[in-house]
Amino acid sequence: MQMLCRIAFEDFDRWKSAFDDDDERRGQAGLTVLQIWREAGTTDTAWVLFGVNDPKKARAYADGLRTDLMEGRAGVTTSETHMLDTL
């Protein structure tokens, strides 16, 4: 299972620093960063693909992305999360 997140932010460097600092918490949620993309033609949107070991913990982590971590420290303006199964 994978989790794909689209994250819009005020400043890429601010977001990336906060995201990198959150590595331990992602690991505790059973998430592995597989790929990070910046949306073409923009400077304020990134997509992150995670490998998921525990869907319940992954969903809790994603909910936290929107609240305690990202809205304050990282300047996130919007985000969305999709849980994906490989076909």
KOLGU-646427 format. One record per residue: residue in three letters; x, y, z of N, C-alpha, C in turn. Coordinates in pm, 1 decimal. Example, Ala and Ser with C-alpha at 12.3 -4.5 7.8 and 13.67 -1.06 7.14 Angstrom:
BEGIN
> code; n.px; n.py; n.pz; ca.px; ca.py; ca.pz; c.px; c.py; c.pz
> ALA; 1319.0; -569.0; 780.0; 1230.0; -450.0; 780.0; 1320.0; -330.0; 780.0
> SER; 1285.0; -225.0; 708.0; 1367.0; -106.0; 714.0; 1290.0; 3.0; 787.0
END
This chain:
BEGIN
> code; n.px; n.py; n.pz; ca.px; ca.py; ca.pz; c.px; c.py; c.pz
> MET; 84.8; -117.2; 0.0; 0.0; 0.0; 0.0; 89.5; 123.6; 0.0
> GLN; 40.5; 226.4; -67.8; 110.1; 353.7; -70.1; 14.3; 465.0; -28.6
> MET; 73.0; 577.2; 6.5; -4.0; 696.5; 38.3; 55.0; 810.4; -42.8
> LEU; -30.2; 881.0; -117.0; 12.1; 993.3; -199.5; -45.6; 1120.9; -139.4
> CYS; 40.5; 1216.7; -110.9; -2.0; 1343.7; -51.4; 34.0; 1458.7; -144.6
> ARG; -62.7; 1547.3; -165.7; -37.7; 1673.1; -235.1; -38.4; 1781.1; -128.6
> ILE; 68.4; 1859.4; -125.9; 85.2; 1959.4; -20.8; 116.4; 2093.7; -85.4
> ALA; 34.2; 2193.1; -56.3; 59.2; 2330.2; -102.4; 110.1; 2410.1; 17.2
> PHE; 207.6; 2496.9; -7.2; 273.1; 2567.4; 102.1; 310.0; 2708.0; 59.6
> GLU; 346.4; 2788.3; 158.2; 385.7; 2926.4; 132.3; 528.1; 2936.2; 79.4
> ASP; 617.0; 2851.3; 128.5; 758.9; 2859.8; 94.0; 818.5; 2719.4; 92.6
> PHE; 876.9; 2679.4; -20.3; 930.3; 2543.4; -33.7; 1037.3; 2513.9; 70.1
> ASP; 1135.3; 2601.3; 88.9; 1244.8; 2573.4; 181.9; 1194.5; 2555.9; 325.3
> ARG; 1099.4; 2638.0; 364.7; 1040.2; 2626.5; 499.5; 969.0; 2492.3; 514.0
> TRP; 888.0; 2455.9; 414.0; 818.0; 2328.0; 418.4; 916.2; 2211.4; 420.6
> LYS; 1015.3; 2213.8; 332.7; 1109.1; 2100.8; 322.0; 1187.6; 2082.5; 450.6
> SER; 1227.3; 2191.8; 514.7; 1299.0; 2182.7; 641.2; 1212.2; 2116.0; 748.3
> ALA; 1087.1; 2157.8; 759.9; 996.4; 2097.6; 857.8; 969.6; 1951.6; 823.6
> PHE; 953.8; 1921.0; 695.2; 930.9; 1784.0; 650.6; 1049.9; 1696.0; 686.3
> ASP; 1170.3; 1742.3; 659.5; 1290.3; 1665.7; 691.6; 1304.1; 1644.1; 842.1
> ASP; 1270.8; 1744.6; 920.0; 1279.0; 1734.0; 1065.6; 1179.3; 1632.9; 1121.8
> ASP; 1077.8; 1596.5; 1043.9; 972.4; 1506.2; 1090.2; 1000.6; 1359.7; 1056.2
> ASP; 1121.8; 1328.9; 1015.0; 1158.6; 1194.1; 971.7; 1131.9; 1088.3; 1078.9
> GLU; 1166.4; 1116.2; 1202.8; 1148.1; 1017.2; 1309.6; 1000.0; 984.9; 1329.7
> ARG; 916.1; 1086.8; 1328.1; 772.9; 1065.1; 1346.0; 714.3; 984.0; 1230.0
> ARG; 760.9; 1010.0; 1108.1; 715.1; 929.7; 993.4; 754.3; 784.1; 1012.3
> GLY; 875.8; 760.1; 1058.1; 921.0; 622.9; 1082.0; 836.2; 551.8; 1186.4
> GLN; 799.7; 622.8; 1291.1; 713.8; 565.0; 1394.9; 575.2; 532.1; 1341.4
> ALA; 532.9; 604.0; 1237.4; 403.7; 577.7; 1174.4; 414.5; 469.7; 1067.6
> GLY; 532.8; 411.9; 1050.8; 550.5; 305.5; 952.7; 553.2; 354.0; 809.2
> LEU; 594.2; 480.3; 788.8; 598.7; 537.9; 654.7; 741.6; 549.0; 604.7
> THR; 759.2; 522.4; 477.7; 886.6; 539.5; 409.4; 864.6; 633.5; 292.2
> VAL; 946.1; 736.9; 280.6; 935.4; 827.9; 166.7; 992.4; 757.3; 44.5
> LEU; 909.0; 739.7; -57.1; 952.7; 675.5; -180.6; 994.4; 777.5; -285.8
> GLN; 921.9; 889.2; -291.5; 951.8; 989.7; -393.2; 889.0; 1121.9; -352.5
> ILE; 956.1; 1231.5; -386.7; 901.6; 1366.0; -368.8; 913.5; 1437.4; -502.2
> TRP; 804.1; 1499.4; -545.2; 803.9; 1577.5; -668.5; 756.7; 1718.1; -637.5
> ARG; 806.4; 1815.2; -711.8; 749.4; 1949.4; -709.7; 662.4; 1959.2; -834.0
> GLU; 539.8; 2008.6; -818.0; 447.8; 2016.5; -930.7; 505.0; 2109.1; -1037.7
> ALA; 507.5; 2061.9; -1162.4; 563.6; 2138.7; -1273.7; 491.5; 2271.7; -1288.6
> GLY; 569.0; 2375.9; -1309.1; 513.3; 2508.0; -1331.3; 472.9; 2582.3; -1205.3
> THR; 497.8; 2522.2; -1087.6; 464.0; 2589.5; -962.4; 584.8; 2592.4; -870.1
> THR; 579.6; 2678.1; -773.7; 683.7; 2680.0; -670.3; 624.8; 2651.5; -533.7
> ASP; 493.5; 2625.2; -529.2; 428.1; 2614.2; -399.2; 351.0; 2484.2; -376.9
> THR; 378.5; 2380.8; -457.6; 308.0; 2254.0; -441.3; 404.6; 2137.3; -459.8
> ALA; 395.6; 2040.7; -368.0; 476.1; 1919.3; -377.4; 383.9; 1798.3; -364.3
> TRP; 427.9; 1687.9; -419.6; 362.0; 1558.8; -406.5; 461.1; 1464.9; -339.4
> VAL; 415.1; 1387.9; -241.9; 501.0; 1293.3; -171.0; 435.3; 1156.1; -176.2
> LEU; 511.9; 1057.4; -221.0; 465.9; 919.3; -224.2; 534.5; 843.7; -110.8
> PHE; 453.8; 782.7; -25.4; 504.1; 705.9; 89.0; 472.4; 557.9; 70.0
> GLY; 562.5; 471.9; 116.4; 530.3; 331.8; 138.0; 464.2; 322.1; 274.0
> VAL; 359.5; 239.6; 286.2; 280.1; 230.9; 408.5; 289.9; 90.7; 467.2
> ASN; 332.1; 81.5; 593.8; 334.6; -46.8; 664.5; 208.6; -68.0; 747.3
> ASP; 148.8; 40.4; 798.5; 32.9; 32.8; 886.1; -66.3; 142.1; 845.5
> PRO; -172.3; 106.7; 772.1; -265.1; 208.2; 722.1; -326.0; 296.3; 831.4
> LYS; -357.4; 240.4; 945.8; -417.4; 319.2; 1054.3; -320.3; 426.2; 1104.2
> LYS; -194.7; 388.6; 1125.5; -92.7; 485.3; 1169.4; -63.8; 587.5; 1059.2
> ALA; -65.3; 542.5; 934.8; -40.1; 633.7; 823.0; -149.0; 739.7; 815.3
> ARG; -274.4; 700.5; 832.6; -385.7; 795.8; 828.9; -373.7; 894.6; 945.0
> ALA; -336.2; 846.9; 1062.6; -318.2; 936.4; 1177.9; -205.4; 1035.9; 1150.6
> TYR; -98.2; 988.6; 1089.7; 12.4; 1078.4; 1055.0; -35.5; 1183.7; 954.6
> ALA; -109.0; 1141.9; 852.5; -158.4; 1235.3; 751.5; -249.3; 1339.9; 814.8
> ASP; -334.1; 1299.9; 908.0; -419.2; 1396.5; 977.5; -333.4; 1496.2; 1054.5
> GLY; -223.4; 1449.5; 1113.1; -131.0; 1537.3; 1183.9; -58.1; 1632.4; 1091.8
> LEU; -35.7; 1590.2; 966.9; 28.0; 1678.7; 868.9; -50.9; 1808.0; 853.8
> ARG; -182.1; 1794.9; 858.0; -268.3; 1910.5; 837.3; -275.9; 2000.2; 959.8
> THR; -248.3; 1946.0; 1075.2; -271.6; 2022.9; 1197.9; -142.2; 2064.4; 1264.8
> ASP; -94.1; 1984.8; 1357.6; 15.7; 2028.8; 1444.1; 146.5; 2054.2; 1371.8
> LEU; 188.0; 1970.6; 1280.0; 317.8; 1990.5; 1214.5; 311.5; 2095.7; 1105.2
> MET; 229.7; 2074.8; 1007.1; 242.7; 2150.8; 884.5; 181.8; 2289.9; 885.9
> GLU; 65.2; 2306.5; 943.0; 2.2; 2437.8; 936.3; 84.5; 2543.6; 1009.2
> GLY; 149.8; 2505.7; 1117.2; 228.6; 2601.4; 1192.3; 370.2; 2616.6; 1140.5
> ARG; 450.6; 2514.4; 1157.6; 593.1; 2523.0; 1124.8; 620.8; 2530.6; 976.1
> ALA; 543.3; 2463.8; 894.8; 579.2; 2449.6; 754.0; 502.6; 2541.1; 659.8
> GLY; 407.3; 2613.9; 710.2; 333.8; 2706.3; 624.9; 248.3; 2640.7; 519.1
> VAL; 194.1; 2523.0; 549.8; 108.2; 2454.5; 453.7; -24.9; 2527.4; 444.0
> THR; -70.8; 2547.2; 321.3; -198.7; 2613.6; 300.0; -310.7; 2513.5; 273.1
> THR; -281.9; 2406.3; 200.7; -378.8; 2298.1; 178.9; -303.2; 2167.5; 160.3
> SER; -373.1; 2058.4; 186.2; -314.5; 1926.7; 158.6; -427.1; 1827.8; 135.1
> GLU; -392.9; 1721.2; 65.7; -486.4; 1610.7; 47.3; -407.4; 1482.0; 47.8
> THR; -471.8; 1375.9; 92.6; -406.0; 1246.9; 107.4; -491.0; 1138.5; 42.9
> HIS; -423.5; 1048.4; -27.4; -492.2; 936.7; -93.5; -419.1; 807.8; -58.3
> MET; -492.2; 709.5; -9.3; -436.6; 577.0; 16.6; -453.6; 496.4; -112.8
> LEU; -346.8; 430.4; -157.7; -346.4; 362.5; -287.2; -303.1; 216.9; -272.8
> ASP; -368.5; 129.0; -344.9; -326.4; -9.7; -354.3; -262.5; -32.2; -490.2
> THR; -154.8; -106.2; -492.4; -90.5; -142.2; -618.9; -174.0; -249.3; -687.5
> LEU; -194.8; -232.5; -817.0; -273.9; -329.7; -894.0; -183.6; -432.7; -958.7
END
